[in-house]
């Protein structure tokens, strides 16, 4: 308590939503650098570390012409150093030279923290279900 009231939240869910919207836009546009700069240097993802993430997205974007990544039904929770969101994702991609789009969806969890004054993804975990 501070002066009889709790202090205002230092990390509003709108900040987390903005980071994930930037991630979705950069993913859709195939902008590897714009994706990677949203992750903290020590980020953990299914791809591994930040170098692995960069290589994975560079290969994926080079091999595809259309991509989408949407985060759905997110529930946000305040953490001591940031926010956690748990919900679903919907992913689609059309490889070059193939008429059919590949798609999947699943459960995801993301943790966003302030690193050097910037909100960055420190953990991204997903489980395909469809």
SVG drawing of the C-alpha trace seen along z (x, -y; Angstrom):
<svg xmlns="http://www.w3.org/2000/svg" viewBox="-11 -9 34 40">
<polyline fill="none" stroke="black" stroke-width="0.4" points="0.0,0.0 1.1,-3.5 -0.8,-6.4 -3.7,-4.1 -3.8,-2.9 -1.9,-0.4 0.4,-1.9 -0.8,-1.9 0.3,1.2 3.7,0.5 2.9,2.9 -0.5,2.6 -1.8,5.5 -2.2,3.0 1.7,2.9 1.8,6.7 -0.9,6.7 1.0,4.0 4.2,6.3 2.2,9.3 0.5,7.1 4.0,6.0 5.1,9.6 2.0,10.7 2.6,7.9 6.3,8.5 5.6,12.3 2.9,11.7 5.3,9.3 8.2,11.7 10.4,9.2 12.9,11.3 14.7,8.4 11.4,6.9 10.5,10.2 13.8,10.8 14.0,7.3 10.9,8.1 12.7,10.8 15.1,10.3 18.7,11.5 18.1,14.4 14.6,15.3 13.5,18.9 11.3,20.2 10.5,23.6 13.2,22.8 15.8,22.4 17.8,19.2 17.7,15.9 20.2,17.2 18.1,20.3 15.0,18.1 16.6,15.8 17.7,18.8 14.3,20.5 12.3,17.4 14.8,16.5 14.3,19.9 10.5,19.9 10.1,16.5 12.4,17.3 10.3,20.5 6.8,18.9 4.8,16.3 1.9,15.9 1.9,16.1 -0.4,15.2 -0.1,15.5 -2.9,14.5 -3.1,14.6 -6.6,15.3 -8.4,15.4 -5.5,14.2 -5.7,14.0 -3.2,11.6 -1.6,11.9 0.7,9.4 4.2,10.8 6.8,9.2 8.8,8.0 6.1,7.9 3.2,9.8 2.2,13.3 -0.4,14.2 -2.0,17.6 -4.3,18.3 -4.4,19.7 -2.6,19.0 -3.7,19.5 -1.0,20.0 -1.1,20.3 1.6,20.3 1.7,21.0 5.0,22.4 6.4,21.1 5.1,23.2 2.3,24.9 -1.3,23.8 -2.5,25.2 -2.0,23.2 -0.7,25.1 -2.4,24.2 -2.4,25.1 -3.6,23.8 -2.8,24.4 -2.2,23.2 0.5,20.6 2.1,18.8 4.2,15.7 6.1,13.7 6.9,10.1 9.3,8.1 10.9,4.7 14.5,5.1 16.6,2.0 13.4,0.0 11.7,1.9 8.9,4.5 10.4,7.6 9.4,11.3 11.4,13.4 9.5,16.6 7.3,18.0 5.9,21.5 3.3,23.1 1.7,26.5 0.0,27.4 -3.4,28.9 -4.8,28.8"/>
</svg>
